[in-house]
Amino acid sequence: MATNASTFLALRYLRPKRSFVSVITIVSLLGVAVGVLMMVVVKSVMLGFDADFRETLLGAEPHLLLEQKKGDGGWKGVVEAARKHPQVETATGYAGGILYARFGESQGGFPVLGLDPTEAKAQLEKIGKHVVEGGLDLAQGTVVISDYAAQQLGARLGDELSVYESTAVNRAARQFKAAMNETDEAKKKEMRRGIGLDVQKLKVAGIYRGETGGLNGYVGLRTGQELFHLGDGVTGVAVEVTAPYEARAIGEALCPNDGWGSKTWIDKGESRLAAMRNEQIMMTVILWIIAVVAAFAVMNTTITVTMQKRREIGVLTALGCRTWDIIRIFVIKAAIIGGAGVVTGVVGSLLVLWLRNDLRALIARVTSSQVDAIEGVFLAEIPAQLSWLNVGLAAGGSFVLCLVAGFLPAWFAARLDPAVALRD
């Protein structure tokens, strides 16, 4: 049997006149389309979430922190060496650590970076985009905090915070423990009088949006050195690079010896990024299960047609049609359903991605939910990153599943004894 004859019969079986198969065929096509649509849309949105989160990290965290494990005083040489690297945009010493703050009856803690506003211009420009009150001049005795920290403390622009660094708490705890273990009451009282947190005062000079700018506090380099008792030393070197995704390799190249380590912007959100990767893997598995279920719908259509066309199959076999000729009829039919479903699904997915925020607004109005976007806020809109590789995998994989779904029942039908088929 020629290929065009197989195609003719396949098309004929797609539009029977007195049966329910045409409706089943449409349902099968829609099942494939919905499967492809979900695979493309969900994967694109999840990639969008990942990309949006990475962009948020890039816009908030230093690209690279070279951390000094031992205070050997050689940090200036590291800065000079870093500035000579072809992929380094800026490099400057920083004084950093955890700072505890108190305002009124409220207390809270947050990481702090002490930076020279001139040398760390590139880093501060990133944060400057998220400032909602005040500025980032980092004058002596001032601090810039996130709106989250400000809300936690109940502080506003211009308020004065009482601050102390985290090691002071540990030191006070050790002093208190030693005092409690002292048996001599006079010495115990003396030791307890010596316990202190070395509280300092910082004025809130700026507040930025923490959702997009991170949760670090920012002070001037000299203020940071005083807060963390570094003298003229630093905690490490903050580096901005031209290729942020290569920050790890650049950091390894810039560390002069074992006394230095590096931490990248990716490390700051590693746990969140790992969770997103795991979510993508599990969602991919679920979506492929949906694609298999859609293929079963195609198989169900093929089984129904082969059962209804038993006599015709018997006649074709008696006339000398080979097994593959019979199989080809139903595989072509499954290919037409699968191809139409894949095309419909891809077009539908592109439409849904294009209208995703309008659809969200419509759902919000119908359900009386509040999802109004705030400009500049992380996830103010539903993110999406279309990958044509993923579209190709979803479309190609679904199409192959449809061919397999059509082949299996066709293979069994083609092996039917023509005498039995004609007798039935």
KETORLO-266510 format. One record per residue (C-alpha): residue number from 1; residue in one letter; x, y, z. Coordinates in nm, 3 decimals, m for minus. Layout:
BEGIN
REC  NUM  A  X  Y  Z $
...
//
This chain:
BEGIN
REC  1  M  0.000  0.000  0.000 $
REC  2  A  0.139  0.340  m0.095 $
REC  3  T  0.203  0.605  0.165 $
REC  4  N  m0.061  0.835  0.012 $
REC  5  A  m0.320  0.558  0.053 $
REC  6  S  m0.227  0.525  0.421 $
REC  7  T  m0.259  0.900  0.461 $
REC  8  F  m0.598  0.897  0.285 $
REC  9  L  m0.733  0.631  0.520 $
REC  10  A  m0.586  0.804  0.825 $
REC  11  L  m0.764  1.128  0.733 $
REC  12  R  m1.084  0.935  0.665 $
REC  13  Y  m1.072  0.777  1.009 $
REC  14  L  m1.029  1.121  1.165 $
REC  15  R  m1.374  1.236  1.048 $
REC  16  P  m1.620  0.946  1.066 $
REC  17  K  m1.984  1.030  0.994 $
REC  18  R  m2.178  0.808  1.231 $
REC  19  S  m1.967  0.757  1.539 $
REC  20  F  m1.845  0.925  1.854 $
REC  21  V  m1.479  0.896  1.752 $
REC  22  S  m1.463  1.250  1.613 $
REC  23  V  m1.543  1.392  1.957 $
REC  24  I  m1.282  1.163  2.116 $
REC  25  T  m1.033  1.281  1.856 $
REC  26  I  m1.096  1.644  1.947 $
REC  27  V  m1.063  1.562  2.318 $
REC  28  S  m0.734  1.382  2.247 $
REC  29  L  m0.604  1.680  2.052 $
REC  30  L  m0.700  1.917  2.334 $
REC  31  G  m0.533  1.685  2.588 $
REC  32  V  m0.204  1.705  2.397 $
REC  33  A  m0.242  2.082  2.357 $
REC  34  V  m0.305  2.137  2.729 $
REC  35  G  m0.009  1.915  2.819 $
REC  36  V  0.228  2.110  2.592 $
REC  37  L  0.084  2.443  2.711 $
REC  38  M  0.141  2.355  3.075 $
REC  39  M  0.493  2.230  3.009 $
REC  40  V  0.595  2.548  2.829 $
REC  41  V  0.416  2.795  3.059 $
REC  42  V  0.519  2.640  3.390 $
REC  43  K  0.880  2.587  3.283 $
REC  44  S  0.903  2.944  3.148 $
REC  45  V  0.760  3.094  3.468 $
REC  46  M  0.991  2.888  3.689 $
REC  47  L  1.291  2.995  3.481 $
REC  48  G  1.163  3.350  3.516 $
REC  49  F  1.150  3.319  3.895 $
REC  50  D  1.507  3.188  3.897 $
REC  51  A  1.635  3.465  3.668 $
REC  52  D  1.445  3.734  3.862 $
REC  53  F  1.589  3.616  4.192 $
REC  54  R  1.941  3.611  4.047 $
REC  55  E  1.894  3.964  3.913 $
REC  56  T  1.773  4.074  4.256 $
REC  57  L  2.084  3.926  4.417 $
REC  58  L  2.306  4.092  4.158 $
REC  59  G  2.139  4.424  4.225 $
REC  60  A  2.187  4.402  4.602 $
REC  61  E  2.493  4.200  4.701 $
REC  62  P  2.861  4.267  4.626 $
REC  63  H  2.969  4.044  4.340 $
REC  64  L  3.263  3.911  4.540 $
REC  65  L  3.391  3.940  4.896 $
REC  66  L  3.753  3.842  4.961 $
REC  67  E  3.753  3.762  5.333 $
REC  68  Q  4.061  3.801  5.546 $
REC  69  K  4.087  3.504  5.784 $
REC  70  K  4.388  3.646  5.965 $
REC  71  G  4.459  4.011  6.027 $
REC  72  D  4.799  4.017  5.860 $
REC  73  G  4.764  4.375  5.738 $
REC  74  G  4.823  4.284  5.374 $
REC  75  W  4.481  4.383  5.249 $
REC  76  K  4.601  4.689  5.057 $
REC  77  G  4.817  4.466  4.838 $
REC  78  V  4.514  4.248  4.768 $
REC  79  V  4.316  4.558  4.666 $
REC  80  E  4.590  4.669  4.429 $
REC  81  A  4.622  4.321  4.278 $
REC  82  A  4.244  4.297  4.235 $
REC  83  R  4.226  4.631  4.056 $
REC  84  K  4.478  4.505  3.799 $
REC  85  H  4.260  4.205  3.711 $
REC  86  P  4.101  4.259  3.367 $
REC  87  Q  3.754  4.152  3.487 $
REC  88  V  3.748  4.363  3.804 $
REC  89  E  3.547  4.685  3.790 $
REC  90  T  3.616  4.811  4.145 $
REC  91  A  3.788  4.677  4.456 $
REC  92  T  3.793  4.832  4.802 $
REC  93  G  3.847  4.727  5.161 $
REC  94  Y  3.538  4.683  5.376 $
REC  95  A  3.465  4.649  5.747 $
REC  96  G  3.180  4.405  5.800 $
REC  97  G  3.002  4.193  6.055 $
REC  98  I  2.675  4.150  6.240 $
REC  99  L  2.543  4.456  6.415 $
REC  100  Y  2.277  4.456  6.684 $
REC  101  A  2.066  4.770  6.718 $
REC  102  R  1.824  4.902  6.975 $
REC  103  F  1.572  5.181  6.940 $
REC  104  G  1.336  5.240  7.225 $
REC  105  E  1.211  4.903  7.341 $
REC  106  S  1.278  4.730  7.008 $
REC  107  Q  1.590  4.538  6.912 $
REC  108  G  1.714  4.369  6.597 $
REC  109  G  2.022  4.255  6.415 $
REC  110  F  2.146  4.278  6.057 $
REC  111  P  2.473  4.239  5.864 $
REC  112  V  2.665  4.560  5.801 $
REC  113  L  2.916  4.661  5.536 $
REC  114  G  3.146  4.952  5.603 $
REC  115  L  3.251  5.098  5.267 $
REC  116  D  3.441  5.397  5.137 $
REC  117  P  3.171  5.584  4.939 $
REC  118  T  3.426  5.695  4.679 $
REC  119  E  3.599  5.363  4.615 $
REC  120  A  3.279  5.155  4.646 $
REC  121  K  3.083  5.372  4.406 $
REC  122  A  2.972  5.081  4.184 $
REC  123  Q  2.831  4.884  4.479 $
REC  124  L  2.654  5.185  4.629 $
REC  125  E  2.501  5.281  4.294 $
REC  126  K  2.324  4.945  4.291 $
REC  127  I  2.175  5.010  4.635 $
REC  128  G  2.099  5.371  4.549 $
REC  129  K  1.832  5.253  4.303 $
REC  130  H  1.633  5.110  4.595 $
REC  131  V  1.660  5.404  4.840 $
REC  132  V  1.317  5.528  4.949 $
REC  133  E  1.427  5.786  5.209 $
REC  134  G  1.747  5.978  5.271 $
REC  135  G  2.067  5.901  5.084 $
REC  136  L  2.383  5.692  5.068 $
REC  137  D  2.653  5.945  5.146 $
REC  138  L  2.773  5.726  5.443 $
REC  139  A  2.888  6.016  5.657 $
REC  140  Q  3.073  5.941  5.981 $
REC  141  G  2.838  5.818  6.254 $
REC  142  T  2.547  5.737  6.020 $
REC  143  V  2.392  5.415  5.893 $
REC  144  V  2.168  5.323  5.601 $
REC  145  I  1.930  5.036  5.674 $
REC  146  S  1.661  4.838  5.495 $
REC  147  D  1.294  4.915  5.542 $
REC  148  Y  1.262  4.570  5.700 $
REC  149  A  1.516  4.660  5.972 $
REC  150  A  1.355  5.001  6.017 $
REC  151  Q  1.014  4.842  6.066 $
REC  152  Q  1.156  4.586  6.307 $
REC  153  L  1.313  4.860  6.518 $
REC  154  G  1.032  5.111  6.473 $
REC  155  A  1.292  5.364  6.353 $
REC  156  R  1.257  5.642  6.099 $
REC  157  L  1.489  5.865  5.902 $
REC  158  G  1.697  6.079  6.142 $
REC  159  D  1.646  5.854  6.447 $
REC  160  E  1.950  5.757  6.652 $
REC  161  L  2.014  5.388  6.709 $
REC  162  S  2.215  5.231  6.990 $
REC  163  V  2.433  4.968  6.826 $
REC  164  Y  2.690  4.708  6.926 $
REC  165  E  2.865  4.441  6.724 $
REC  166  S  2.798  4.069  6.765 $
REC  167  T  3.133  3.974  6.918 $
REC  168  A  3.060  4.211  7.206 $
REC  169  V  2.760  3.994  7.296 $
REC  170  N  2.975  3.681  7.297 $
REC  171  R  3.241  3.855  7.500 $
REC  172  A  2.984  3.979  7.754 $
REC  173  A  2.838  3.628  7.780 $
REC  174  R  3.182  3.481  7.854 $
REC  175  Q  3.250  3.752  8.113 $
REC  176  F  2.915  3.686  8.279 $
REC  177  K  2.980  3.311  8.291 $
REC  178  A  3.323  3.367  8.443 $
REC  179  A  3.173  3.602  8.702 $
REC  180  M  2.905  3.351  8.798 $
REC  181  N  3.171  3.082  8.847 $
REC  182  E  3.376  3.307  9.074 $
REC  183  T  3.342  3.210  9.442 $
REC  184  D  3.480  3.530  9.586 $
REC  185  E  3.188  3.773  9.615 $
REC  186  A  3.407  4.083  9.593 $
REC  187  K  3.573  3.960  9.274 $
REC  188  K  3.236  3.853  9.138 $
REC  189  K  3.095  4.204  9.181 $
REC  190  E  3.403  4.356  9.024 $
REC  191  M  3.381  4.122  8.725 $
REC  192  R  3.011  4.194  8.680 $
REC  193  R  3.075  4.569  8.683 $
REC  194  G  3.325  4.517  8.402 $
REC  195  I  3.068  4.353  8.174 $
REC  196  G  2.964  4.588  7.894 $
REC  197  L  2.857  4.591  7.532 $
REC  198  D  3.043  4.903  7.418 $
REC  199  V  2.725  5.064  7.287 $
REC  200  Q  2.770  5.325  7.013 $
REC  201  K  2.526  5.566  6.848 $
REC  202  L  2.444  5.578  6.478 $
REC  203  K  2.200  5.811  6.305 $
REC  204  V  1.969  5.666  6.037 $
REC  205  A  2.070  5.858  5.723 $
REC  206  G  1.886  5.646  5.468 $
REC  207  I  1.632  5.368  5.426 $
REC  208  Y  1.613  5.145  5.119 $
REC  209  R  1.367  4.883  4.998 $
REC  210  G  1.493  4.555  5.141 $
REC  211  E  1.284  4.337  4.910 $
REC  212  T  1.498  4.436  4.614 $
REC  213  G  1.810  4.581  4.780 $
REC  214  G  1.887  4.309  5.035 $
REC  215  L  1.909  4.328  5.413 $
REC  216  N  2.258  4.470  5.466 $
REC  217  G  2.317  4.788  5.660 $
REC  218  Y  2.571  5.034  5.520 $
REC  219  V  2.811  5.263  5.704 $
REC  220  G  3.126  5.448  5.607 $
REC  221  L  3.454  5.256  5.617 $
REC  222  R  3.588  5.451  5.916 $
REC  223  T  3.261  5.402  6.107 $
REC  224  G  3.277  5.030  6.033 $
REC  225  Q  3.636  5.006  6.154 $
REC  226  E  3.533  5.172  6.481 $
REC  227  L  3.227  4.952  6.523 $
REC  228  F  3.423  4.630  6.476 $
REC  229  H  3.743  4.748  6.648 $
REC  230  L  3.960  4.700  6.341 $
REC  231  G  4.183  5.003  6.378 $
REC  232  D  4.316  5.072  6.029 $
REC  233  G  4.245  4.715  5.918 $
REC  234  V  3.952  4.570  5.730 $
REC  235  T  3.744  4.255  5.730 $
REC  236  G  3.817  4.192  5.363 $
REC  237  V  3.794  4.332  5.013 $
REC  238  A  3.467  4.399  4.827 $
REC  239  V  3.495  4.347  4.451 $
REC  240  E  3.262  4.430  4.163 $
REC  241  V  3.335  4.238  3.843 $
REC  242  T  3.230  4.271  3.480 $
REC  243  A  3.133  3.900  3.459 $
REC  244  P  2.928  3.826  3.776 $
REC  245  Y  2.866  3.461  3.683 $
REC  246  E  3.243  3.405  3.680 $
REC  247  A  3.286  3.559  4.026 $
REC  248  R  3.382  3.228  4.191 $
REC  249  A  3.674  3.167  3.954 $
REC  250  I  3.783  3.530  3.981 $
REC  251  G  3.775  3.508  4.361 $
REC  252  E  3.993  3.198  4.363 $
REC  253  A  4.243  3.373  4.138 $
REC  254  L  4.252  3.685  4.358 $
REC  255  C  4.302  3.513  4.696 $
REC  256  P  4.677  3.552  4.763 $
REC  257  N  4.714  3.264  5.013 $
REC  258  D  4.533  3.034  5.255 $
REC  259  G  4.477  3.329  5.487 $
REC  260  W  4.209  3.453  5.248 $
REC  261  G  3.880  3.310  5.130 $
REC  262  S  3.615  3.426  4.884 $
REC  263  K  3.236  3.448  4.894 $
REC  264  T  3.026  3.534  4.590 $
REC  265  W  2.685  3.688  4.542 $
REC  266  I  2.554  3.341  4.450 $
REC  267  D  2.658  3.206  4.792 $
REC  268  K  2.426  3.459  4.956 $
REC  269  G  2.122  3.297  4.795 $
REC  270  E  2.256  2.943  4.749 $
REC  271  S  1.991  2.776  4.964 $
REC  272  R  1.709  2.956  4.780 $
REC  273  L  1.862  2.878  4.441 $
REC  274  A  1.906  2.511  4.537 $
REC  275  A  1.542  2.494  4.646 $
REC  276  M  1.434  2.646  4.314 $
REC  277  R  1.641  2.389  4.123 $
REC  278  N  1.478  2.106  4.317 $
REC  279  E  1.135  2.255  4.250 $
REC  280  Q  1.213  2.272  3.877 $
REC  281  I  1.320  1.906  3.871 $
REC  282  M  1.007  1.787  4.051 $
REC  283  M  0.780  2.008  3.840 $
REC  284  T  0.944  1.873  3.523 $
REC  285  V  0.867  1.518  3.634 $
REC  286  I  0.504  1.610  3.707 $
REC  287  L  0.466  1.785  3.370 $
REC  288  W  0.601  1.485  3.181 $
REC  289  I  0.351  1.266  3.366 $
REC  290  I  0.080  1.500  3.237 $
REC  291  A  0.222  1.457  2.885 $
REC  292  V  0.206  1.078  2.923 $
REC  293  V  m0.157  1.102  3.036 $
REC  294  A  m0.233  1.311  2.725 $
REC  295  A  m0.065  1.042  2.513 $
REC  296  F  m0.294  0.783  2.672 $
REC  297  A  m0.586  0.983  2.535 $
REC  298  V  m0.439  0.943  2.186 $
REC  299  M  m0.394  0.572  2.253 $
REC  300  N  m0.755  0.547  2.363 $
REC  301  T  m0.868  0.708  2.036 $
REC  302  T  m0.653  0.469  1.833 $
REC  303  I  m0.784  0.166  2.021 $
REC  304  T  m1.143  0.280  1.961 $
REC  305  V  m1.083  0.326  1.589 $
REC  306  T  m0.903  m0.009  1.547 $
REC  307  M  m1.192  m0.186  1.723 $
REC  308  Q  m1.449  m0.016  1.498 $
REC  309  K  m1.248  m0.083  1.182 $
REC  310  R  m1.177  m0.452  1.245 $
REC  311  R  m1.359  m0.561  0.930 $
REC  312  E  m1.182  m0.301  0.714 $
REC  313  I  m0.848  m0.406  0.861 $
REC  314  G  m0.936  m0.767  0.781 $
REC  315  V  m1.023  m0.674  0.421 $
REC  316  L  m0.698  m0.482  0.378 $
REC  317  T  m0.499  m0.771  0.517 $
REC  318  A  m0.678  m1.022  0.293 $
REC  319  L  m0.597  m0.801  m0.006 $
REC  320  G  m0.227  m0.837  0.072 $
REC  321  C  m0.147  m0.530  0.283 $
REC  322  R  0.158  m0.583  0.496 $
REC  323  T  0.162  m0.537  0.872 $
REC  324  W  0.351  m0.209  0.843 $
REC  325  D  0.097  m0.075  0.593 $
REC  326  I  m0.180  m0.121  0.850 $
REC  327  I  0.031  0.022  1.129 $
REC  328  R  0.119  0.324  0.918 $
REC  329  I  m0.247  0.423  0.883 $
REC  330  F  m0.295  0.462  1.257 $
REC  331  V  0.052  0.606  1.324 $
REC  332  I  m0.020  0.879  1.066 $
REC  333  K  m0.354  0.940  1.239 $
REC  334  A  m0.179  0.970  1.577 $
REC  335  A  0.084  1.199  1.417 $
REC  336  I  m0.188  1.430  1.284 $
REC  337  I  m0.357  1.448  1.625 $
REC  338  G  m0.024  1.491  1.802 $
REC  339  G  0.106  1.750  1.556 $
REC  340  A  m0.214  1.955  1.572 $
REC  341  G  m0.214  1.929  1.953 $
REC  342  V  0.151  2.033  1.979 $
REC  343  V  0.104  2.335  1.749 $
REC  344  T  m0.210  2.439  1.939 $
REC  345  G  m0.031  2.397  2.271 $
REC  346  V  0.274  2.600  2.166 $
REC  347  V  0.061  2.884  2.026 $
REC  348  G  m0.159  2.877  2.336 $
REC  349  S  0.142  2.883  2.569 $
REC  350  L  0.290  3.186  2.393 $
REC  351  L  m0.046  3.361  2.424 $
REC  352  V  m0.075  3.277  2.795 $
REC  353  L  0.280  3.398  2.862 $
REC  354  W  0.209  3.720  2.675 $
REC  355  L  m0.110  3.782  2.873 $
REC  356  R  0.007  3.634  3.204 $
REC  357  N  m0.015  3.958  3.403 $
REC  358  D  m0.351  4.049  3.249 $
REC  359  L  m0.479  3.704  3.342 $
REC  360  R  m0.353  3.754  3.696 $
REC  361  A  m0.537  4.085  3.717 $
REC  362  L  m0.854  3.924  3.582 $
REC  363  I  m0.834  3.642  3.838 $
REC  364  A  m0.775  3.899  4.110 $
REC  365  R  m1.089  4.090  4.012 $
REC  366  V  m1.298  3.774  3.993 $
REC  367  T  m1.174  3.645  4.331 $
REC  368  S  m1.155  3.993  4.493 $
REC  369  S  m0.785  3.939  4.566 $
REC  370  Q  m0.526  4.214  4.601 $
REC  371  V  m0.229  4.165  4.366 $
REC  372  D  m0.160  4.521  4.252 $
REC  373  A  0.200  4.550  4.137 $
REC  374  I  0.427  4.798  4.311 $
REC  375  E  0.691  4.933  4.076 $
REC  376  G  1.042  4.815  4.162 $
REC  377  V  0.933  4.542  4.403 $
REC  378  F  1.064  4.188  4.356 $
REC  379  L  0.800  3.982  4.170 $
REC  380  A  0.581  4.286  4.111 $
REC  381  E  0.491  4.106  3.790 $
REC  382  I  0.483  3.735  3.708 $
REC  383  P  0.829  3.665  3.563 $
REC  384  A  0.882  3.445  3.260 $
REC  385  Q  1.186  3.344  3.058 $
REC  386  L  1.103  3.163  2.738 $
REC  387  S  1.358  2.900  2.639 $
REC  388  W  1.313  2.770  2.286 $
REC  389  L  1.511  2.463  2.387 $
REC  390  N  1.243  2.384  2.647 $
REC  391  V  0.970  2.457  2.394 $
REC  392  G  1.136  2.217  2.149 $
REC  393  L  1.174  1.947  2.414 $
REC  394  A  0.810  1.982  2.523 $
REC  395  A  0.679  1.980  2.165 $
REC  396  G  0.911  1.705  2.041 $
REC  397  G  0.866  1.487  2.348 $
REC  398  S  0.487  1.514  2.336 $
REC  399  F  0.483  1.437  1.962 $
REC  400  V  0.699  1.126  2.011 $
REC  401  L  0.471  1.009  2.293 $
REC  402  C  0.172  1.046  2.059 $
REC  403  L  0.346  0.835  1.792 $
REC  404  V  0.421  0.563  2.048 $
REC  405  A  0.062  0.583  2.174 $
REC  406  G  m0.064  0.533  1.820 $
REC  407  F  0.183  0.259  1.731 $
REC  408  L  0.107  0.014  2.013 $
REC  409  P  m0.266  m0.048  1.945 $
REC  410  A  m0.201  m0.034  1.568 $
REC  411  W  0.061  m0.307  1.599 $
REC  412  F  m0.185  m0.536  1.777 $
REC  413  A  m0.458  m0.456  1.525 $
REC  414  A  m0.230  m0.529  1.229 $
REC  415  R  m0.158  m0.877  1.363 $
REC  416  L  m0.528  m0.966  1.360 $
REC  417  D  m0.619  m1.278  1.159 $
REC  418  P  m0.823  m1.154  0.857 $
REC  419  A  m1.059  m1.456  0.876 $
REC  420  V  m1.143  m1.372  1.237 $
REC  421  A  m1.184  m1.004  1.156 $
REC  422  L  m1.418  m1.072  0.862 $
REC  423  R  m1.621  m1.323  1.060 $
REC  424  D  m1.673  m1.067  1.340 $
//
